[in-house]
């Protein structure tokens, strides 16, 4: 758990964004790209929820909302996959910073030792 440190929302948001960017290398059609984005965002939300000690429902709900948004982008709007990922990267970053301010990481704050 220490690998997640004090910023699990930011960490999993970054991992989700990088995973979405890597998927662009595979030239998937818009529907498949959108479904993959939705899965990535939902998993990142639940991993963030598992890494915090209070209000675990907030990151899970945020991840679920981002996943639904990804599906709407994929199947409801005709946008290229690169545009989908660009929009979702911004949404993911905003969501991560929103969650970051409203939850507490399970890893305790380390206070420096002054001699």
VEXDREN-2710 file (C-alpha; in Angstrom, 1 decimal):
% VEXDREN-2710
k/r/px/py/pz
1/UNK/0.0/0.0/0.0
2/UNK/2.9/2.3/0.6
3/UNK/3.6/2.5/-3.1
4/UNK/0.4/4.5/-3.5
5/UNK/1.7/7.0/-1.0
6/UNK/-0.3/10.0/0.0
7/UNK/-1.8/10.7/-3.4
8/UNK/-3.8/7.7/-4.6
9/UNK/-6.3/9.7/-6.5
10/UNK/-3.6/11.5/-8.5
11/UNK/-1.6/8.3/-9.0
12/UNK/-4.6/6.3/-10.3
13/UNK/-5.7/9.2/-12.5
14/UNK/-2.3/9.3/-14.1
15/UNK/-2.2/5.6/-14.6
16/UNK/-5.7/5.7/-16.2
17/UNK/-4.7/8.5/-18.5
18/UNK/-1.5/6.7/-19.6
19/UNK/-3.4/3.5/-20.2
20/UNK/-5.9/5.3/-22.4
21/UNK/-3.0/6.9/-24.3
22/UNK/-1.4/3.5/-24.9
23/UNK/-4.6/2.2/-26.3
24/UNK/-4.4/4.8/-29.1
25/UNK/-1.4/2.8/-30.4
26/UNK/-3.7/-0.1/-31.3
27/UNK/-5.9/1.7/-33.8
28/UNK/-9.2/0.5/-32.3
29/UNK/-12.6/1.6/-33.6
30/UNK/-14.4/4.3/-31.6
31/UNK/-16.8/1.9/-29.9
32/UNK/-14.0/-0.4/-28.7
33/UNK/-11.9/2.5/-27.6
34/UNK/-14.8/4.0/-25.7
35/UNK/-15.5/0.7/-23.9
36/UNK/-11.9/0.2/-23.0
37/UNK/-11.7/3.8/-21.7
38/UNK/-14.8/3.1/-19.6
39/UNK/-13.2/0.0/-18.1
40/UNK/-10.0/1.8/-17.4
41/UNK/-11.7/4.7/-15.7
42/UNK/-14.0/2.4/-13.6
43/UNK/-11.0/0.3/-12.4
44/UNK/-9.0/3.4/-11.6
45/UNK/-12.0/4.7/-9.5
46/UNK/-12.3/1.5/-7.6
47/UNK/-8.6/1.3/-7.0
48/UNK/-8.6/4.8/-5.7
49/UNK/-11.5/3.9/-3.4
50/UNK/-9.6/0.9/-2.1
51/UNK/-6.6/3.2/-1.3
52/UNK/-8.4/5.7/0.9
53/UNK/-9.6/5.4/4.4
54/UNK/-12.7/7.6/4.4
55/UNK/-15.4/8.4/1.9
56/UNK/-14.4/5.5/-0.3
57/UNK/-17.7/5.8/-2.1
58/UNK/-16.6/9.2/-3.6
59/UNK/-13.7/7.9/-5.7
60/UNK/-15.8/4.9/-6.8
61/UNK/-18.7/7.1/-7.8
62/UNK/-16.4/9.5/-9.6
63/UNK/-14.8/6.5/-11.5
64/UNK/-18.3/5.2/-12.4
65/UNK/-19.4/8.6/-13.7
66/UNK/-16.3/8.9/-15.8
67/UNK/-16.8/5.4/-17.2
68/UNK/-20.4/6.3/-18.1
69/UNK/-19.1/9.5/-19.7
70/UNK/-16.6/7.5/-21.7
71/UNK/-19.4/5.2/-23.0
72/UNK/-21.5/8.3/-24.0
73/UNK/-18.5/9.7/-25.9
74/UNK/-18.0/6.3/-27.6
75/UNK/-21.5/5.4/-28.5
76/UNK/-23.5/8.7/-28.3
77/UNK/-21.2/11.2/-30.0
78/UNK/-19.2/10.7/-33.2
79/UNK/-15.7/11.7/-32.1
80/UNK/-12.3/10.3/-33.1
81/UNK/-10.6/8.1/-30.5
82/UNK/-7.9/10.7/-30.0
83/UNK/-10.5/13.4/-29.2
84/UNK/-12.2/11.0/-26.8
85/UNK/-8.9/10.3/-24.9
86/UNK/-8.1/14.0/-24.8
87/UNK/-11.5/14.9/-23.3
88/UNK/-11.3/12.0/-20.8
89/UNK/-7.7/12.9/-19.8
90/UNK/-8.9/16.4/-18.7
91/UNK/-12.0/14.9/-17.0
92/UNK/-9.8/12.3/-15.3
93/UNK/-7.3/15.0/-14.1
94/UNK/-10.1/17.2/-12.8
95/UNK/-11.8/14.2/-11.1
96/UNK/-8.5/13.1/-9.5
97/UNK/-7.9/16.6/-8.0
98/UNK/-11.5/16.8/-6.8
99/UNK/-11.3/13.4/-5.1
100/UNK/-7.8/14.2/-3.7
101/UNK/-9.2/17.1/-1.7
102/UNK/-12.1/15.1/-0.2
103/UNK/-10.5/11.8/0.9
104/UNK/-7.7/10.7/3.2
105/UNK/-5.0/8.3/2.1
106/UNK/-4.5/5.2/4.3
107/UNK/-0.8/5.9/4.4
108/UNK/-0.1/8.2/7.4
109/UNK/1.7/11.5/7.0
110/UNK/5.4/11.2/7.8
111/UNK/6.7/14.0/9.9
112/UNK/10.4/14.9/9.4
113/UNK/12.7/14.2/12.3
114/UNK/14.7/17.3/13.2
115/UNK/17.8/16.9/15.3
END
